[in-house]
Amino acid sequence: MTTANYDAMGLDELRRYVLTHREDIIAFQVYVDRSQAAGRMISIDMSDIQWEENLSDRIQRLSVEGESD
């Protein structure tokens, strides 16, 4: 079995790798860590009464940022 070099992969390439190698838990963990560090992970605070508005705003910002890449 070939060992993938996650560090050499860009975030989008790593995402594609994870989607095609779903059994590779280490790759998934690396993807989640890098996504969080890049600010691409969205979390919801269910105790916040404005969670829907905050989520909508965050999704909109991410989609605008993605268009500029």
N, C-alpha and C positions, 0 to 999 in steps of 0.2 A: 504494500500500500504506500502510495506517495504522500509525503507530508506537505501540506500546503503552507506557503509562506504568507501568513496573514498580514504581516507588516508591510509587505511589498504591494498589497492590494489597496486600491482606493476604497473609500467607503461604499460607493455604489457597486463596485466589483465584488467586494466582500458580501454585500447584500445578495447579489446574484448567486455567489458561491453558496451561501447559507441556504438559499431557496432550493438549490439543486442538490445539496448535501445535507439534508435535514437531520441525519444521524450524527453529524459532527457538532457535538455540544460545545466543544471548545471554541469553534468558529462562531457559534451563536453568541457565546459569552463575550468574545472579542468584539463582535458586531454591536452588541448592546452597549458595552463600555465606550466604544468609539462614538457611537451615535449620541450617547449622553454627553460626552465631552464636546461634541460638535454642536450641541444644542438642538439635535433633531428628534429627541424623544419628548413626547408630550405626556405629562402626568396630570391627574385630576385630583383635586382636593374636594372630596364629597361633602365636607363640612362647610365649605364656602358656598353661600347661597347664590353666588353669581358664577358657579362653576361652568354652566353652559355658555355664558357670554365669554368667559375667559378662554374656554376651549375653542370656541368659534374664532376668537381673535387670534389665538396662537396658530390655528390651522391656516387661517388666511395669511398670516405673516410668513409661515413656512412655504406656502404655495407661491407667494411673491418672491421670496428668496430663491426658490427652486427655478423660477423662470429666468432669473438673472444669471444663473450658472452657465 
